[in-house]
Amino acid sequence: MKNNARAARVAVSADGRGLVSQAGAVLLWETMRVTGLGRGLSEGLARLRAPRAVHDPGKVIADLAAAVALGGDCLADIAVLRDQPGLAGPVASDPVVSRLVMALAADGPRALKAVRAARAAARERAWALAGENAPGADGGLVTVDLDATIVIAHSDKEQACPTWKKTFGFHPMTAWADHGPGGAGEPLAIVLRPGNAGSNTAADHIEATRLALAQLPRHLRRKALIRADSAGGTHEFLKWVTAKSRRLHYSAGFTITADVQEAIGKVPDGAWTPAYDGDGQVRDGAWVADITGLLDLSSWPAGMRVIVRKERPHPGAQLRFTDIDGHRFTCLATDAKRGQLADLELRHRRRARCEDRIRCAKDTGLRNLPLKGYAQNQIWCEIVALACELLAWMQMLALAGDARRWEPKRLRLRIFSVAGRLVRGGRRLRLRLAERWPWAAEITAATALLQAFPSG
């Protein structure tokens, strides 16, 4: 058997000229341009710029977001852009970046308001350019998913506390706009909370929903479906959602109490209809039923329906105390007056995509909060949201097919990590990618699509 491994050693030298790494990041800069995100950040944070300052605070935040989108997880990772001015332009030094984050944290809600306003304006522009690929473009509801997550802290940071999972850190509440099965999703709000914050605290759900609705284009704010797990199925939160001034719709998990168990036992066998799997096909061993008429819902919002799902647990699954006769039960509450039970239950179950969005966000800077102060880490959460939005908008505007669903790890491996050579000539700057890079065609096509849009 012949050994075909490389026999000769590779001589390595650092004398290449005109070469850039992370050349695929040009898509991020084009996304900032067409959505107007960079301009919006610069205008919103202009008052923080000193009279003789070299670097624009808005561009520094945009550069940080791009660095996090490329895989960075701390402020110092902005260095990946600093030595590539041909692509990123002038990039601030580490001390300048640190001082800006401290200034934003000291500015408090005012700075957060400016960043969030820039995000909302860029989102409206991105969704308008995306056309039929944008959420709500078909005239349906824009789905906003709420969920909290644990972010572990490995050092003593401000307001880091023990969590309900016996860990130590923070418990942020997040809200996400769902792009459906054909796309990714984008964060509408990441609200930092101490680690001991409750999972079903209605005030936190209300705050996250308020921030999420403010991020939506104005004409879609009354056409939103709020989805949450059982932590959002509380009297106070659903009462707030169903206020006439908001006209929101909801689909929330419903806790199985003794009354619910009794109602389930009264459901006739003929009232159970087959449930659907993730593809909308009938699933063997799963059924749904409406138990609204079997419950006393006088203390809940008017018009609420309770739908229960019954299924046979998969082999080896451990039964819970709420399981009856060997079947597993879950309930949801919704205000939907139309639609088949199986469709409504499947719509609610697709809320699980929110957990994938959180996992991707943790792969994009949210896994660890790198700063000491609580206010500083809230600024970091906004930078993480910006990074996730840049990825989502780039995919929605420039990629097609399966590439619109690629997670950040795959985007970095296939799109962003490609090397290139910057060539100047004929008053133009050209980026030449490796000819044999497997995804070079996708990168060039995506760049052409973005460059066809006018600047936002």
C-alpha positions as CSV (number, residue, x, y, z in Angstrom):
1,M,0.0,0.0,0.0
2,K,1.4,3.4,-1.0
3,N,1.4,6.3,1.4
4,N,0.2,9.3,-0.5
5,A,0.6,11.8,2.3
6,R,2.6,14.9,1.6
7,A,6.3,14.0,1.7
8,A,7.9,17.5,1.3
9,R,7.7,20.0,4.1
10,V,5.8,23.3,3.4
11,A,7.9,26.4,3.7
12,V,5.9,29.1,5.5
13,S,6.7,32.8,5.2
14,A,4.8,36.0,6.1
15,D,5.6,38.0,3.0
16,G,2.4,37.7,0.9
17,R,1.1,41.0,-0.5
18,G,-2.5,42.0,-1.3
19,L,-3.9,38.9,0.4
20,V,-6.8,39.0,2.7
21,S,-8.3,36.3,4.9
22,Q,-12.0,36.1,5.8
23,A,-12.6,37.6,2.3
24,G,-16.2,36.4,2.4
25,A,-16.9,39.1,5.0
26,V,-17.4,41.4,2.1
27,L,-21.0,40.2,2.2
28,L,-21.4,41.6,5.7
29,W,-20.2,45.0,4.6
30,E,-22.5,45.0,1.6
31,T,-25.4,44.0,3.9
32,M,-24.6,46.9,6.2
33,R,-24.6,49.2,3.2
34,V,-27.9,48.2,1.6
35,T,-29.8,48.1,5.0
36,G,-28.3,51.4,6.1
37,L,-27.2,49.8,9.4
38,G,-23.8,51.5,9.4
39,R,-25.3,54.9,8.7
40,G,-28.0,54.5,11.3
41,L,-25.5,53.6,14.0
42,S,-23.3,56.5,13.1
43,E,-26.2,59.0,13.3
44,G,-27.6,57.5,16.5
45,L,-24.2,57.5,18.3
46,A,-22.8,60.7,16.8
47,R,-23.1,62.6,20.2
48,L,-20.6,60.2,21.7
49,R,-17.9,61.2,19.2
50,A,-15.2,63.5,20.7
51,P,-14.4,66.6,18.6
52,R,-11.0,65.3,17.5
53,A,-11.8,61.6,17.5
54,V,-10.5,59.6,14.5
55,H,-13.0,56.7,14.7
56,D,-16.8,57.0,14.3
57,P,-18.6,55.2,17.3
58,G,-21.2,53.8,14.9
59,K,-18.5,52.2,12.7
60,V,-16.8,50.8,15.8
61,I,-20.0,49.0,16.9
62,A,-20.6,47.8,13.3
63,D,-17.0,46.5,13.2
64,L,-17.6,44.7,16.5
65,A,-20.8,43.1,15.2
66,A,-19.0,41.9,12.0
67,A,-16.1,40.4,14.1
68,V,-18.6,38.6,16.2
69,A,-20.5,37.3,13.1
70,L,-17.1,35.9,11.9
71,G,-16.7,34.0,15.1
72,G,-15.3,36.4,17.7
73,D,-16.3,36.2,21.3
74,C,-14.7,39.2,22.9
75,L,-13.8,42.8,22.1
76,A,-10.2,42.0,21.2
77,D,-11.4,39.8,18.4
78,I,-12.0,43.0,16.3
79,A,-8.3,42.5,15.5
80,V,-9.3,40.0,12.8
81,L,-10.5,43.1,10.8
82,R,-7.9,45.7,11.8
83,D,-5.1,44.5,9.4
84,Q,-7.5,44.3,6.4
85,P,-8.3,48.0,5.7
86,G,-9.0,47.1,2.1
87,L,-12.2,45.4,3.2
88,A,-13.1,46.8,6.6
89,G,-11.6,50.3,6.3
90,P,-9.9,51.8,9.3
91,V,-10.6,49.8,12.5
92,A,-10.2,51.2,16.0
93,S,-7.6,49.9,18.4
94,D,-8.5,47.8,21.5
95,P,-8.3,50.7,23.9
96,V,-10.6,52.8,21.8
97,V,-13.1,50.0,21.5
98,S,-13.0,49.4,25.3
99,R,-13.5,53.1,26.1
100,L,-16.5,53.2,23.7
101,V,-18.2,50.2,25.3
102,M,-17.7,51.8,28.7
103,A,-19.1,55.1,27.5
104,L,-22.2,53.3,26.0
105,A,-22.7,51.4,29.3
106,A,-22.5,54.7,31.2
107,D,-25.0,56.3,28.9
108,G,-27.4,53.6,29.8
109,P,-30.9,53.4,28.3
110,R,-30.1,56.3,25.9
111,A,-27.4,54.4,24.2
112,L,-29.5,51.3,24.0
113,K,-32.3,53.3,22.5
114,A,-30.0,54.6,19.8
115,V,-28.7,51.2,18.8
116,R,-32.1,49.6,18.8
117,A,-33.5,52.4,16.7
118,A,-30.8,51.8,14.1
119,R,-31.5,48.1,14.2
120,A,-35.3,48.7,13.6
121,A,-34.7,51.0,10.7
122,A,-32.2,48.6,9.1
123,R,-34.7,45.7,9.6
124,E,-37.5,47.6,7.9
125,R,-35.2,48.3,4.9
126,A,-34.0,44.6,4.8
127,W,-37.5,43.2,4.9
128,A,-38.6,45.7,2.2
129,L,-35.7,44.6,-0.1
130,A,-36.4,40.9,0.6
131,G,-39.8,41.0,-0.9
132,E,-41.6,37.7,-0.7
133,N,-38.8,36.2,1.4
134,A,-39.5,38.6,4.3
135,P,-41.6,37.6,7.3
136,G,-45.3,38.7,6.9
137,A,-44.8,39.3,3.1
138,D,-47.6,36.8,2.4
139,G,-50.1,38.8,4.4
140,G,-50.0,36.4,7.3
141,L,-48.8,36.9,10.8
142,V,-45.2,37.7,11.8
143,T,-44.2,35.1,14.4
144,V,-42.4,36.3,17.4
145,D,-40.9,33.5,19.6
146,L,-40.1,34.1,23.3
147,D,-37.7,32.0,25.3
148,A,-35.1,32.4,28.1
149,T,-31.7,30.8,28.2
150,I,-28.9,30.2,30.6
151,V,-25.5,31.9,29.9
152,I,-22.9,30.5,32.3
153,A,-20.3,32.8,33.9
154,H,-16.9,31.4,34.8
155,S,-15.9,34.4,36.9
156,D,-17.5,36.8,39.3
157,K,-19.3,39.3,37.1
158,E,-21.8,41.9,38.2
159,Q,-25.3,40.4,38.9
160,A,-24.1,36.9,38.0
161,C,-26.1,34.5,40.2
162,P,-26.9,30.9,40.7
163,T,-29.5,29.7,38.2
164,W,-32.3,27.2,38.5
165,K,-30.2,24.7,36.7
166,K,-27.6,24.7,39.5
167,T,-25.2,26.7,37.4
168,F,-23.8,30.2,37.8
169,G,-24.3,33.1,35.4
170,F,-27.2,35.0,33.7
171,H,-30.7,34.2,32.5
172,P,-31.4,36.5,29.5
173,M,-34.9,36.6,27.9
174,T,-34.9,36.6,24.1
175,A,-37.4,37.3,21.3
176,W,-36.9,36.1,17.7
177,A,-38.6,36.7,14.4
178,D,-39.2,33.4,12.7
179,H,-38.4,33.2,9.0
180,G,-40.2,29.9,8.6
181,P,-38.9,26.5,7.3
182,G,-37.2,28.1,4.3
183,G,-34.9,30.5,6.2
184,A,-33.2,31.3,9.5
185,G,-34.4,33.8,12.1
186,E,-33.3,37.0,13.6
187,P,-33.2,38.4,17.2
188,L,-35.7,41.1,18.0
189,A,-34.6,41.5,21.7
190,I,-32.0,40.0,24.0
191,V,-32.8,41.3,27.5
192,L,-30.1,40.5,30.0
193,R,-31.2,39.3,33.4
194,P,-29.5,38.0,36.5
195,G,-29.1,34.3,36.8
196,N,-31.8,34.0,39.5
197,A,-34.5,35.6,37.3
198,G,-37.6,33.5,37.1
199,S,-38.5,31.5,34.0
200,N,-42.2,32.5,34.0
201,T,-41.9,36.2,35.2
202,A,-44.6,38.0,33.3
203,A,-42.9,41.4,33.6
204,D,-39.9,40.1,31.7
205,H,-42.0,38.5,29.0
206,I,-43.9,41.8,28.6
207,E,-40.6,43.8,28.4
208,A,-39.1,41.4,25.8
209,T,-42.4,41.5,23.8
210,R,-42.5,45.4,23.9
211,L,-38.9,45.6,22.6
212,A,-39.6,42.9,19.9
213,L,-42.7,44.8,18.6
214,A,-40.7,48.0,18.5
215,Q,-38.3,46.3,16.2
216,L,-41.0,45.3,13.7
217,P,-42.0,47.5,10.8
218,R,-44.9,49.7,12.0
219,H,-47.5,48.2,9.6
220,L,-46.7,44.7,11.0
221,R,-46.9,45.4,14.8
222,R,-50.6,44.5,14.9
223,K,-50.1,41.4,12.8
224,A,-47.9,39.5,15.2
225,L,-48.3,36.0,16.7
226,I,-46.6,35.7,20.1
227,R,-45.4,32.2,20.7
228,A,-44.1,31.0,24.1
229,D,-43.7,27.9,26.1
230,S,-45.5,27.2,29.3
231,A,-43.4,30.0,31.0
232,G,-45.4,32.5,28.9
233,G,-48.7,30.9,29.7
234,T,-49.5,33.1,32.7
235,H,-52.6,35.1,33.5
236,E,-50.7,38.4,33.6
237,F,-48.8,38.0,30.4
238,L,-51.8,36.7,28.3
239,K,-53.9,39.5,29.7
240,W,-51.4,42.0,28.5
241,V,-51.1,40.4,25.1
242,T,-54.9,40.3,24.5
243,A,-55.4,44.0,25.4
244,K,-57.6,45.6,22.7
245,S,-55.0,48.3,22.1
246,R,-52.5,45.7,20.9
247,R,-54.5,43.3,18.8
248,L,-51.9,40.6,19.1
249,H,-52.4,36.9,18.7
250,Y,-50.8,34.2,20.9
251,S,-50.0,30.6,21.2
252,A,-48.5,29.6,24.6
253,G,-47.9,26.4,26.5
254,F,-50.5,25.6,29.1
255,T,-49.5,23.9,32.4
256,I,-51.2,20.5,33.0
257,T,-52.9,20.9,36.4
258,A,-55.2,18.6,38.2
259,D,-58.2,20.2,36.5
260,V,-56.6,19.7,33.1
261,Q,-55.9,16.1,33.9
262,E,-59.5,15.6,34.9
263,A,-60.7,17.3,31.7
264,I,-58.4,15.1,29.6
265,G,-60.0,12.0,31.2
266,K,-63.4,13.2,30.0
267,V,-62.5,13.5,26.3
268,P,-64.5,10.9,24.3
269,D,-62.4,8.6,22.2
270,G,-64.1,9.9,19.0
271,A,-63.0,13.5,19.8
272,W,-59.3,12.7,19.3
273,T,-58.0,13.5,15.8
274,P,-54.6,12.5,14.3
275,A,-51.8,15.0,14.9
276,Y,-49.2,16.0,12.3
277,D,-45.4,15.5,12.2
278,G,-43.0,18.3,11.3
279,D,-43.7,18.0,7.6
280,G,-47.5,18.4,8.1
281,Q,-48.2,14.7,7.6
282,V,-50.3,12.5,9.8
283,R,-48.1,11.0,12.6
284,D,-48.8,7.5,13.8
285,G,-49.4,7.4,17.6
286,A,-50.2,11.0,18.2
287,W,-53.6,12.8,18.5
288,V,-55.0,16.2,19.4
289,A,-58.3,17.3,21.0
290,D,-60.0,20.6,22.1
291,I,-60.8,20.6,25.8
292,T,-61.9,24.2,26.1
293,G,-65.4,23.3,27.0
294,L,-64.3,21.0,29.8
295,L,-62.4,23.7,31.7
296,D,-63.3,26.7,33.8
297,L,-61.5,29.5,31.9
298,S,-63.4,32.4,33.4
299,S,-60.2,33.9,34.9
300,W,-58.4,33.7,31.6
301,P,-58.7,36.1,28.5
302,A,-61.9,35.8,26.7
303,G,-61.9,33.6,23.6
304,M,-59.0,31.4,24.8
305,R,-58.9,27.8,23.5
306,V,-57.0,24.9,25.1
307,I,-55.7,22.2,22.8
308,V,-54.2,19.0,24.2
309,R,-51.8,16.6,22.4
310,K,-51.6,12.9,23.2
311,E,-48.8,10.7,22.0
312,R,-47.2,7.4,22.7
313,P,-43.7,8.1,24.1
314,H,-40.8,6.7,22.1
315,P,-39.3,3.5,23.3
316,G,-37.2,4.0,26.4
317,A,-38.7,7.3,27.3
318,Q,-39.3,7.8,31.0
319,L,-42.9,8.6,31.8
320,R,-43.9,11.7,33.9
321,F,-46.5,12.1,36.6
322,T,-48.7,14.0,34.1
323,D,-48.7,11.0,31.7
324,I,-51.9,9.1,31.7
325,D,-52.5,5.5,30.6
326,G,-49.0,5.3,29.1
327,H,-49.5,8.4,26.9
328,R,-47.7,11.7,27.1
329,F,-49.8,14.9,27.1
330,T,-48.9,18.5,26.4
331,C,-51.3,21.5,26.2
332,L,-51.3,24.9,24.5
333,A,-53.5,28.0,24.8
334,T,-54.4,30.1,21.8
335,D,-56.8,32.7,20.7
336,A,-57.1,31.2,17.2
337,K,-60.8,30.8,16.2
338,R,-60.1,29.1,12.9
339,G,-58.0,26.3,11.7
340,Q,-57.8,22.6,12.2
341,L,-56.6,21.4,15.6
342,A,-53.7,19.5,14.1
343,D,-52.5,22.6,12.2
344,L,-52.8,24.8,15.3
345,E,-50.8,22.3,17.4
346,L,-48.2,22.0,14.7
347,R,-47.9,25.8,14.4
348,H,-47.2,25.9,18.2
349,R,-44.7,23.0,18.1
350,R,-42.7,24.8,15.5
351,R,-41.7,27.2,18.3
352,A,-38.9,24.8,18.9
353,R,-37.0,26.6,16.0
354,C,-36.5,29.3,18.6
355,E,-34.1,27.0,20.5
356,D,-32.1,26.5,17.3
357,R,-31.8,30.3,17.0
358,I,-30.6,30.6,20.6
359,R,-28.0,27.9,20.0
360,C,-26.7,29.7,16.9
361,A,-26.6,33.0,19.0
362,K,-24.5,31.2,21.5
363,D,-22.2,30.3,18.6
364,T,-22.2,34.0,17.8
365,G,-21.0,35.6,21.0
366,L,-23.7,34.8,23.5
367,R,-22.1,31.7,25.0
368,N,-20.1,33.8,27.3
369,L,-20.5,37.5,28.4
370,P,-16.9,38.8,28.3
371,L,-17.2,42.0,30.3
372,K,-17.3,42.7,34.0
373,G,-20.1,45.2,34.4
374,Y,-23.8,44.4,34.0
375,A,-24.5,47.4,31.8
376,Q,-21.5,46.6,29.6
377,N,-22.7,43.1,29.1
378,Q,-26.1,44.4,28.0
379,I,-24.2,46.4,25.3
380,W,-22.5,43.2,24.4
381,C,-26.0,41.5,24.0
382,E,-26.9,44.3,21.5
383,I,-23.7,43.6,19.6
384,V,-24.6,39.9,19.5
385,A,-28.1,40.8,18.2
386,L,-26.5,42.9,15.5
387,A,-24.2,40.1,14.5
388,C,-27.0,37.6,14.3
389,E,-29.1,40.1,12.3
390,L,-26.3,40.7,9.8
391,L,-26.1,37.0,9.1
392,A,-29.9,36.6,8.8
393,W,-30.3,39.6,6.5
394,M,-27.4,38.5,4.3
395,Q,-28.9,35.1,3.9
396,M,-32.4,36.5,3.3
397,L,-31.2,39.0,0.7
398,A,-28.3,37.3,-1.1
399,L,-28.5,33.5,-0.7
400,A,-30.9,30.9,-2.0
401,G,-32.0,27.3,-1.4
402,D,-30.4,25.4,1.4
403,A,-27.8,28.2,1.9
404,R,-30.6,30.4,3.4
405,R,-30.8,27.9,6.3
406,W,-27.1,27.5,6.9
407,E,-26.1,28.0,10.5
408,P,-23.2,30.4,11.5
409,K,-20.6,27.6,11.8
410,R,-21.3,26.5,8.2
411,L,-21.4,30.1,6.9
412,R,-18.0,30.7,8.4
413,L,-16.5,27.5,7.0
414,R,-17.9,27.8,3.5
415,I,-18.5,31.5,2.9
416,F,-16.5,33.8,5.2
417,S,-13.2,31.9,5.6
418,V,-12.2,32.0,1.9
419,A,-9.0,33.8,1.1
420,G,-8.7,36.4,-1.6
421,R,-6.4,38.9,-3.3
422,L,-7.1,42.6,-3.5
423,V,-6.2,44.0,-6.9
424,R,-6.3,47.7,-7.8
425,G,-6.6,48.7,-11.4
426,G,-8.7,50.9,-13.7
427,R,-9.8,53.0,-10.7
428,R,-11.4,49.9,-9.2
429,L,-10.8,47.6,-6.3
430,R,-11.3,43.9,-7.2
431,L,-11.3,41.0,-4.8
432,R,-10.2,37.8,-6.5
433,L,-11.2,34.6,-4.7
434,A,-9.5,31.2,-5.0
435,E,-10.6,29.7,-8.3
436,R,-11.1,26.2,-6.9
437,W,-12.9,27.2,-3.7
438,P,-16.1,25.0,-3.8
439,W,-18.4,27.8,-2.8
440,A,-16.8,30.6,-4.8
441,A,-19.8,30.8,-7.2
442,E,-22.2,31.3,-4.2
443,I,-20.1,34.1,-2.9
444,T,-19.8,35.9,-6.2
445,A,-23.5,35.6,-6.9
446,A,-24.4,36.8,-3.5
447,T,-22.1,39.8,-3.8
448,A,-23.6,40.7,-7.2
449,L,-27.1,40.5,-5.7
450,L,-26.2,42.8,-2.8
451,Q,-24.4,45.3,-5.0
452,A,-27.4,45.6,-7.2
453,F,-29.3,47.2,-4.3
454,P,-29.0,50.9,-3.7
455,S,-27.4,52.1,-0.4
456,G,-29.8,52.4,2.5
